[in-house]
Amino acid sequence: MATFDYIIVGAGSAGCVLANRLSADPDVNVLLIEAGGNDDYLWIHVPVGYLYCIDNPRTDWRFRTANEAGLNGRSLLYPRGKVLGGCSSINGMIYMRGQRRDYDEWRALGNPGWGWDDVLPLFKRSEDYHKGGDDLHGAGGELRVENQRLSWEILDAFRAAAAQAGIPNTDDFNRGDNFGCGYFEVNQKRGMRWNAASAFLHPIERGPEKRKNLTLVTGAQVRHLNFDGQLCTGLTFVQDGQHVNVQARCETILAAGAIGTPQLLELSGIGHPNLLQSMGLKVRHALPGVGENLQDHLQLRMAFKVRGTKTLNTMANSALGKLWMGMQFVFARRGPMTMAPSQLGAFAKTSDDIETPDVEYHVQPLSLDKFGEPLHAFPAFTASVCHLRPTSRGSVHIASREYTAAPRIAPNYLSTDHDRRVAAEALRLTRRIVAQAPLQHYAPEEFRPGPQFTSDEDLARAAGDIGTTIFHPVGTAKMGPADDPGAVVDATLRVHGIGALRVADASIMPTITSGNTNAPTIMIATHDMEEAARCDRLGVLLDGRLVAVDTPAALCAKAGTTDLGAAFLALTGTAIAGEEASRKEAFKAKVAAEARS
């Protein structure tokens, strides 16, 4: 059986960061496991290629939601990256941290070390900001952040109209309060997508900087975690039909995302006992919060026909336009092929009594019925608006004990009166912006959902018809203190009641951030890495029961001694008789420094 210091599950945004940071110590061996393949598909790296990556089995898990009552019985495509880089290989490339209040709320919920002032240095550490470093931005990090390489007349008009409607211009959404309207900054480098694999993994996984202490395995799906009592000892994955067992000396870290992480926990017997037993699974540890608390941003795609201006609709439906776009990209790395899915953004308030923006706009110089279908033949733009802090809560749970089966994803969109009311007000706000003079110049004509929807009830129903995911699922392995019945991990991202197992991905968010979620996920991985890499925590077990997890010094202090053996005796009432006996019967070092001593 192969043994590593750390095993990381998932080579997405978080997993790539963890692999980079942990393997920086040459004395630490790291295994990174990815279910998908390499990110060598051309359309991953050409920004507009997201259109060819979503719902593509080469790059996407191709999940679907359950039929959603709030969406008038519709089921949605639920894209999740299945490739090196994970969702950063198929997402909209938008660099967005969220708001100061988001992280201060996490701290207030019982998670010390997660306030805005705590996490800002972590954001800066990974950042290579195009304007250079300052008090709020970093320079020289792995994650490149650039301006987009094009603008559109119709989007400039929307920005001017938003200003007249009370939403000021801004050039930076990442300064703690993202109120305003402007072009999004993106994770690109010289007009190409800069995914997490390009930023954090490839420089150390190949070429002259290749690290011999990092092992990458692709095309490998994890079947279940392995345990010694309540201590996670590693996992079993399947590659090319072969079952492979691997062991972790220090920790196993789940970075499989808000869908994959709860699925793997449940398949391993960690979750709600009733669900596990209904699937014929042995209950390893009861954690009812696993798979609960699912939150996502539901975007409402309002579309408007316009006159007298160019949009991508008309360019993409013209042979000459396609040629021009191709030439711009090939020779200058500019033009529509460098487009993120959304170019212009805005953060606004649906009510004057709200302290910070509660809705986000993604404005696009195009229109289509849904992703994967052709653009309309007429000039148009789409103003998608999403509620940033929904009160609706959904779930992700296994639908079968078979590890290859897709889980049941039930976001439960628009299930609260509050969310339906905000949806109605968001649609009205869009109409107020479009009614301003700068956009009226183009004679906008609303065709989706249509001007006939006016009452609160009508608009809520229309929201159900046009709403779709904006691909931000979070919260299904919630971070919180031990007395929170819904918490899955603590503030150091260790799974409650299980030793040597952490989670580092968007699933740990107690509440969703007020904006796009890729940058926060990278920050979470950086935070987790700092905890995991300290290599100073021990798990104390007695007959398979986790008695304590803490630093050696803290364990000794609790026992009033300076000797670890004496501390173990004091904590458990049982003496240890050597390293091997302690591993098998009661005690295991959870970190590399202790494992090697």
KOLKEZA-672439 format. One record per residue (C-alpha): chain; x negated, y, z negated. Coordinates in steps of 0.05 Angstrom, whole numbers, plus 5000, padded with zeros to 4 digits. Example, Ala and Ser with C-alpha at 12.3 -4.5 7.8 and 13.67 -1.06 7.14 Angstrom:
residues 2
PT  cadena    xx    yy    zz
PT       A  4754  4910  4844
PT       A  4727  4979  4857
***
This chain:
residues 597
PT  cadena    xx    yy    zz
PT       A  5000  5000  5000
PT       A  4972  5068  5020
PT       A  4965  5118  4964
PT       A  4963  5194  4968
PT       A  4961  5249  4917
PT       A  5022  5283  4947
PT       A  5076  5258  4994
PT       A  5117  5311  5030
PT       A  5183  5292  5064
PT       A  5199  5336  5123
PT       A  5153  5377  5168
PT       A  5200  5437  5175
PT       A  5189  5507  5150
PT       A  5176  5486  5078
PT       A  5139  5422  5093
PT       A  5088  5456  5139
PT       A  5073  5508  5085
PT       A  5064  5455  5031
PT       A  5019  5412  5075
PT       A  4976  5473  5089
PT       A  4969  5497  5018
PT       A  4961  5431  4983
PT       A  4910  5403  5032
PT       A  4867  5466  5022
PT       A  4838  5428  4963
PT       A  4790  5377  4996
PT       A  4796  5331  4936
PT       A  4871  5323  4946
PT       A  4901  5274  4997
PT       A  4967  5295  5028
PT       A  5017  5255  5070
PT       A  5068  5294  5112
PT       A  5126  5253  5140
PT       A  5171  5278  5196
PT       A  5230  5241  5226
PT       A  5225  5279  5292
PT       A  5169  5283  5343
PT       A  5116  5334  5362
PT       A  5135  5405  5380
PT       A  5105  5399  5450
PT       A  5171  5413  5486
PT       A  5163  5476  5528
PT       A  5231  5505  5510
PT       A  5213  5506  5436
PT       A  5161  5559  5448
PT       A  5196  5601  5501
PT       A  5241  5644  5457
PT       A  5304  5639  5500
PT       A  5293  5564  5502
PT       A  5334  5555  5438
PT       A  5392  5547  5486
PT       A  5360  5482  5509
PT       A  5339  5458  5440
PT       A  5406  5462  5403
PT       A  5445  5397  5411
PT       A  5385  5365  5445
PT       A  5367  5297  5414
PT       A  5293  5314  5425
PT       A  5296  5371  5376
PT       A  5362  5369  5338
PT       A  5395  5321  5289
PT       A  5461  5338  5325
PT       A  5503  5338  5262
PT       A  5576  5359  5261
PT       A  5620  5384  5205
PT       A  5684  5352  5182
PT       A  5748  5383  5209
PT       A  5752  5448  5171
PT       A  5820  5473  5147
PT       A  5793  5545  5144
PT       A  5774  5539  5218
PT       A  5844  5516  5236
PT       A  5824  5443  5239
PT       A  5761  5452  5282
PT       A  5696  5414  5274
PT       A  5631  5451  5287
PT       A  5565  5431  5316
PT       A  5515  5436  5259
PT       A  5444  5443  5287
PT       A  5385  5421  5244
PT       A  5314  5416  5271
PT       A  5288  5345  5282
PT       A  5217  5361  5305
PT       A  5153  5390  5277
PT       A  5170  5459  5252
PT       A  5241  5436  5235
PT       A  5292  5491  5242
PT       A  5238  5542  5255
PT       A  5230  5508  5323
PT       A  5303  5519  5343
PT       A  5326  5579  5303
PT       A  5335  5652  5321
PT       A  5265  5672  5299
PT       A  5291  5729  5256
PT       A  5247  5749  5198
PT       A  5293  5767  5140
PT       A  5280  5762  5065
PT       A  5348  5781  5038
PT       A  5361  5833  4984
PT       A  5328  5848  4917
PT       A  5395  5832  4883
PT       A  5393  5760  4910
PT       A  5330  5741  4874
PT       A  5346  5781  4811
PT       A  5411  5742  4809
PT       A  5372  5676  4813
PT       A  5331  5698  4753
PT       A  5394  5719  4715
PT       A  5423  5650  4726
PT       A  5368  5620  4683
PT       A  5311  5613  4732
PT       A  5250  5652  4706
PT       A  5198  5670  4758
PT       A  5248  5680  4814
PT       A  5264  5754  4810
PT       A  5248  5801  4868
PT       A  5185  5826  4835
PT       A  5163  5754  4826
PT       A  5175  5730  4897
PT       A  5153  5792  4936
PT       A  5079  5774  4930
PT       A  5096  5704  4956
PT       A  5129  5734  5018
PT       A  5070  5779  5029
PT       A  5019  5722  5022
PT       A  5045  5685  5083
PT       A  5059  5747  5125
PT       A  5020  5777  5182
PT       A  5060  5840  5194
PT       A  5052  5877  5259
PT       A  5045  5945  5225
PT       A  4994  5919  5175
PT       A  4998  5910  5101
PT       A  5028  5958  5050
PT       A  5064  5953  4983
PT       A  5120  5912  5015
PT       A  5086  5875  5072
PT       A  5027  5829  5080
PT       A  4973  5825  5133
PT       A  4929  5767  5153
PT       A  4976  5712  5133
PT       A  4996  5653  5177
PT       A  5067  5676  5194
PT       A  5065  5729  5249
PT       A  5120  5782  5247
PT       A  5129  5826  5309
PT       A  5177  5874  5341
PT       A  5218  5846  5398
PT       A  5193  5861  5467
PT       A  5255  5889  5499
PT       A  5314  5934  5487
PT       A  5382  5942  5519
PT       A  5422  6004  5536
PT       A  5486  5973  5508
PT       A  5451  5954  5443
PT       A  5423  6024  5435
PT       A  5494  6049  5444
PT       A  5519  6002  5390
PT       A  5465  6028  5343
PT       A  5486  6100  5357
PT       A  5559  6081  5346
PT       A  5542  6047  5280
PT       A  5507  6111  5257
PT       A  5570  6150  5272
PT       A  5610  6098  5232
PT       A  5565  6109  5171
PT       A  5511  6056  5181
PT       A  5444  6092  5186
PT       A  5386  6072  5231
PT       A  5330  6030  5200
PT       A  5266  6000  5226
PT       A  5255  5952  5169
PT       A  5307  5905  5138
PT       A  5257  5875  5088
PT       A  5247  5928  5036
PT       A  5296  5903  4983
PT       A  5360  5935  5008
PT       A  5374  5920  5081
PT       A  5429  5972  5092
PT       A  5425  6000  5163
PT       A  5422  5983  5237
PT       A  5362  5967  5281
PT       A  5328  5915  5323
PT       A  5308  5852  5285
PT       A  5235  5836  5273
PT       A  5219  5765  5294
PT       A  5170  5708  5284
PT       A  5136  5712  5351
PT       A  5065  5720  5375
PT       A  5053  5756  5440
PT       A  5123  5740  5465
PT       A  5124  5666  5444
PT       A  5160  5633  5387
PT       A  5115  5626  5325
PT       A  5146  5568  5288
PT       A  5122  5540  5221
PT       A  5082  5485  5256
PT       A  5043  5536  5297
PT       A  5032  5581  5236
PT       A  5016  5531  5181
PT       A  5006  5461  5209
PT       A  4971  5459  5276
PT       A  4909  5499  5255
PT       A  4893  5447  5202
PT       A  4922  5384  5235
PT       A  4882  5387  5300
PT       A  4821  5420  5331
PT       A  4757  5443  5296
PT       A  4793  5461  5231
PT       A  4825  5392  5224
PT       A  4829  5370  5152
PT       A  4812  5297  5140
PT       A  4852  5297  5075
PT       A  4918  5310  5112
PT       A  4956  5253  5144
PT       A  5015  5269  5190
PT       A  5066  5216  5209
PT       A  5120  5231  5260
PT       A  5179  5191  5283
PT       A  5186  5164  5213
PT       A  5252  5168  5174
PT       A  5251  5158  5099
PT       A  5296  5102  5076
PT       A  5293  5114  5001
PT       A  5249  5137  4943
PT       A  5214  5086  4899
PT       A  5213  5088  4823
PT       A  5182  5060  4760
PT       A  5239  5072  4711
PT       A  5254  5147  4717
PT       A  5187  5163  4749
PT       A  5184  5171  4825
PT       A  5124  5132  4850
PT       A  5131  5143  4925
PT       A  5178  5122  4980
PT       A  5193  5075  5037
PT       A  5198  5101  5109
PT       A  5214  5066  5175
PT       A  5172  5078  5237
PT       A  5180  5038  5301
PT       A  5224  4989  5264
PT       A  5171  4975  5211
PT       A  5183  4989  5136
PT       A  5123  5024  5104
PT       A  5114  5035  5030
PT       A  5071  5093  5006
PT       A  5053  5113  4935
PT       A  5042  5183  4905
PT       A  4991  5191  4850
PT       A  5017  5260  4833
PT       A  5084  5279  4863
PT       A  5133  5267  4919
PT       A  5161  5332  4946
PT       A  5226  5334  4985
PT       A  5228  5387  5040
PT       A  5281  5355  5083
PT       A  5329  5414  5080
PT       A  5399  5428  5054
PT       A  5426  5367  5091
PT       A  5368  5317  5088
PT       A  5348  5327  5016
PT       A  5414  5311  4982
PT       A  5423  5253  5031
PT       A  5357  5223  5009
PT       A  5370  5234  4935
PT       A  5437  5198  4941
PT       A  5408  5141  4981
PT       A  5357  5133  4924
PT       A  5410  5129  4870
PT       A  5408  5202  4846
PT       A  5474  5238  4848
PT       A  5546  5232  4824
PT       A  5557  5162  4796
PT       A  5627  5154  4826
PT       A  5602  5169  4896
PT       A  5540  5124  4890
PT       A  5581  5066  4863
PT       A  5633  5074  4918
PT       A  5576  5064  4968
PT       A  5551  5003  4932
PT       A  5488  5038  4908
PT       A  5456  5029  4840
PT       A  5457  5093  4797
PT       A  5385  5111  4782
PT       A  5402  5178  4751
PT       A  5468  5215  4745
PT       A  5463  5285  4774
PT       A  5534  5307  4796
PT       A  5507  5370  4829
PT       A  5471  5333  4885
PT       A  5503  5351  4951
PT       A  5550  5402  4920
PT       A  5546  5478  4923
PT       A  5537  5480  4999
PT       A  5538  5552  5023
PT       A  5531  5579  5094
PT       A  5541  5642  5134
PT       A  5602  5639  5179
PT       A  5595  5685  5238
PT       A  5655  5716  5272
PT       A  5638  5726  5345
PT       A  5676  5787  5372
PT       A  5664  5797  5446
PT       A  5676  5859  5489
PT       A  5677  5870  5564
PT       A  5640  5933  5585
PT       A  5629  5974  5648
PT       A  5572  6014  5677
PT       A  5514  5979  5643
PT       A  5470  5917  5651
PT       A  5478  5856  5606
PT       A  5447  5787  5607
PT       A  5512  5760  5636
PT       A  5502  5795  5702
PT       A  5426  5785  5704
PT       A  5430  5710  5689
PT       A  5484  5700  5742
PT       A  5442  5732  5796
PT       A  5386  5697  5834
PT       A  5347  5762  5837
PT       A  5359  5774  5763
PT       A  5332  5705  5746
PT       A  5271  5716  5788
PT       A  5257  5783  5755
PT       A  5265  5753  5685
PT       A  5217  5697  5703
PT       A  5165  5745  5731
PT       A  5169  5790  5670
PT       A  5156  5731  5624
PT       A  5101  5697  5664
PT       A  5060  5760  5677
PT       A  5074  5804  5617
PT       A  5108  5761  5563
PT       A  5165  5811  5564
PT       A  5237  5814  5585
PT       A  5299  5771  5569
PT       A  5261  5706  5565
PT       A  5227  5732  5501
PT       A  5296  5746  5471
PT       A  5316  5720  5404
PT       A  5388  5696  5403
PT       A  5405  5762  5370
PT       A  5367  5827  5383
PT       A  5403  5882  5344
PT       A  5422  5874  5272
PT       A  5463  5914  5222
PT       A  5478  5907  5148
PT       A  5540  5942  5123
PT       A  5592  5944  5068
PT       A  5665  5924  5078
PT       A  5685  5966  5017
PT       A  5658  6029  4985
PT       A  5657  5997  4916
PT       A  5604  5945  4937
PT       A  5534  5961  4913
PT       A  5495  5929  4971
PT       A  5515  5906  5041
PT       A  5560  5845  5043
PT       A  5562  5833  5119
PT       A  5509  5824  5172
PT       A  5515  5836  5247
PT       A  5479  5799  5302
PT       A  5492  5838  5366
PT       A  5476  5807  5434
PT       A  5479  5835  5505
PT       A  5516  5773  5529
PT       A  5579  5731  5519
PT       A  5596  5658  5525
PT       A  5651  5612  5500
PT       A  5603  5572  5457
PT       A  5529  5550  5454
PT       A  5512  5504  5511
PT       A  5562  5534  5559
PT       A  5547  5584  5615
PT       A  5547  5659  5605
PT       A  5609  5695  5629
PT       A  5605  5725  5699
PT       A  5625  5796  5676
PT       A  5584  5846  5636
PT       A  5597  5840  5561
PT       A  5567  5842  5492
PT       A  5580  5802  5429
PT       A  5581  5831  5359
PT       A  5577  5772  5310
PT       A  5590  5790  5238
PT       A  5580  5744  5178
PT       A  5598  5750  5105
PT       A  5532  5750  5067
PT       A  5556  5725  5000
PT       A  5613  5677  5011
PT       A  5650  5649  4950
PT       A  5671  5586  4988
PT       A  5632  5524  4967
PT       A  5626  5460  5007
PT       A  5588  5395  5002
PT       A  5541  5346  5036
PT       A  5546  5273  5017
PT       A  5526  5206  5047
PT       A  5582  5172  5085
PT       A  5547  5105  5084
PT       A  5491  5070  5047
PT       A  5456  5063  5115
PT       A  5399  5112  5118
PT       A  5408  5126  5192
PT       A  5481  5146  5185
PT       A  5497  5220  5189
PT       A  5522  5250  5123
PT       A  5591  5281  5116
PT       A  5583  5357  5120
PT       A  5642  5397  5094
PT       A  5625  5472  5088
PT       A  5696  5489  5066
PT       A  5693  5556  5103
PT       A  5744  5611  5087
PT       A  5773  5570  5030
PT       A  5780  5629  4982
PT       A  5823  5691  4985
PT       A  5761  5734  4977
PT       A  5727  5705  5038
PT       A  5789  5711  5081
PT       A  5797  5784  5059
PT       A  5724  5800  5075
PT       A  5732  5766  5143
PT       A  5791  5811  5160
PT       A  5755  5874  5137
PT       A  5693  5854  5176
PT       A  5733  5849  5241
PT       A  5764  5917  5227
PT       A  5695  5946  5214
PT       A  5671  5921  5282
PT       A  5730  5954  5316
PT       A  5713  6020  5280
PT       A  5642  6017  5306
PT       A  5664  6001  5377
PT       A  5714  6058  5375
PT       A  5658  6109  5366
PT       A  5638  6154  5425
PT       A  5571  6123  5442
PT       A  5605  6056  5459
PT       A  5669  6085  5487
PT       A  5626  6111  5545
PT       A  5624  6038  5569
PT       A  5700  6027  5564
PT       A  5695  5966  5517
PT       A  5753  5917  5521
PT       A  5759  5867  5465
PT       A  5775  5797  5492
PT       A  5754  5755  5434
PT       A  5793  5748  5390
PT       A  5836  5803  5422
PT       A  5868  5868  5398
PT       A  5935  5834  5383
PT       A  5908  5810  5316
PT       A  5919  5866  5266
PT       A  5948  5843  5199
PT       A  5907  5810  5144
PT       A  5941  5744  5159
PT       A  5930  5750  5234
PT       A  5857  5769  5226
PT       A  5843  5712  5177
PT       A  5874  5664  5227
PT       A  5833  5695  5283
PT       A  5770  5687  5241
PT       A  5786  5613  5236
PT       A  5791  5609  5312
PT       A  5726  5646  5328
PT       A  5683  5630  5267
PT       A  5622  5587  5275
PT       A  5560  5571  5234
PT       A  5501  5616  5239
PT       A  5457  5557  5216
PT       A  5442  5577  5144
PT       A  5462  5518  5100
PT       A  5433  5523  5029
PT       A  5447  5504  4957
PT       A  5457  5429  4957
PT       A  5402  5414  4906
PT       A  5415  5476  4863
PT       A  5362  5506  4818
PT       A  5384  5518  4747
PT       A  5370  5503  4673
PT       A  5384  5435  4643
PT       A  5449  5459  4611
PT       A  5478  5477  4680
PT       A  5520  5416  4699
PT       A  5512  5432  4773
PT       A  5436  5440  4772
PT       A  5392  5390  4807
PT       A  5323  5421  4797
PT       A  5293  5466  4744
PT       A  5258  5533  4756
PT       A  5193  5496  4774
PT       A  5234  5456  4825
PT       A  5226  5390  4788
PT       A  5287  5344  4793
PT       A  5322  5342  4725
PT       A  5310  5276  4690
PT       A  5263  5247  4742
PT       A  5187  5250  4737
PT       A  5139  5266  4794
PT       A  5194  5289  4841
PT       A  5204  5360  4866
PT       A  5247  5395  4919
PT       A  5221  5452  4961
PT       A  5270  5476  5013
PT       A  5334  5517  5022
PT       A  5374  5466  4983
PT       A  5348  5495  4917
PT       A  5380  5564  4926
PT       A  5432  5575  4871
PT       A  5465  5627  4915
PT       A  5453  5642  4988
PT       A  5408  5700  5006
PT       A  5437  5762  5040
PT       A  5408  5749  5108
PT       A  5374  5696  5151
PT       A  5344  5639  5110
PT       A  5279  5618  5144
PT       A  5233  5668  5110
PT       A  5262  5653  5041
PT       A  5250  5578  5054
PT       A  5177  5592  5069
PT       A  5173  5633  5004
PT       A  5205  5575  4965
PT       A  5153  5527  4991
PT       A  5098  5576  4971
PT       A  5128  5581  4901
PT       A  5134  5506  4895
PT       A  5063  5495  4919
PT       A  5036  5539  4864
PT       A  5071  5496  4813
PT       A  5053  5429  4844
PT       A  4981  5447  4857
PT       A  4966  5464  4785
PT       A  4956  5390  4774
PT       A  4965  5395  4700
PT       A  5032  5364  4682
PT       A  5043  5296  4651
PT       A  5105  5254  4648
PT       A  5117  5215  4583
PT       A  5160  5153  4592
PT       A  5184  5100  4543
PT       A  5216  5037  4571
PT       A  5230  5073  4636
PT       A  5262  5133  4601
PT       A  5232  5202  4613
PT       A  5215  5231  4544
PT       A  5178  5294  4562
PT       A  5145  5330  4621
PT       A  5095  5385  4606
PT       A  5022  5405  4609
PT       A  4973  5362  4568
PT       A  4960  5422  4522
PT       A  5034  5434  4511
PT       A  5047  5361  4496
PT       A  4990  5360  4446
PT       A  5015  5424  4414
PT       A  5084  5395  4405
PT       A  5054  5335  4370
PT       A  5006  5377  4328
PT       A  4944  5343  4355
PT       A  4889  5352  4406
PT       A  4888  5280  4429
PT       A  4934  5257  4485
PT       A  4939  5186  4458
PT       A  4959  5212  4390
PT       A  5009  5259  4423
PT       A  5040  5201  4460
PT       A  5046  5161  4396
PT       A  5078  5221  4361
PT       A  5128  5233  4417
PT       A  5148  5161  4429
PT       A  5130  5121  4367
PT       A  5089  5074  4411
PT       A  5015  5071  4421
PT       A  4983  5066  4490
PT       A  4928  5016  4502
PT       A  4893  5040  4564
PT       A  4905  5073  4630
PT       A  4936  5013  4666
PT       A  4982  4995  4608
PT       A  5005  5067  4603
PT       A  5021  5070  4677
PT       A  5063  5007  4676
PT       A  5097  5013  4609
PT       A  5104  5084  4588
PT       A  5057  5138  4612
PT       A  5031  5164  4679
PT       A  4990  5223  4699
PT       A  5032  5264  4747
PT       A  4976  5306  4775
PT       A  4913  5293  4813
PT       A  4864  5318  4761
PT       A  4892  5271  4709
PT       A  4901  5213  4757
PT       A  4827  5216  4776
PT       A  4801  5224  4705
***
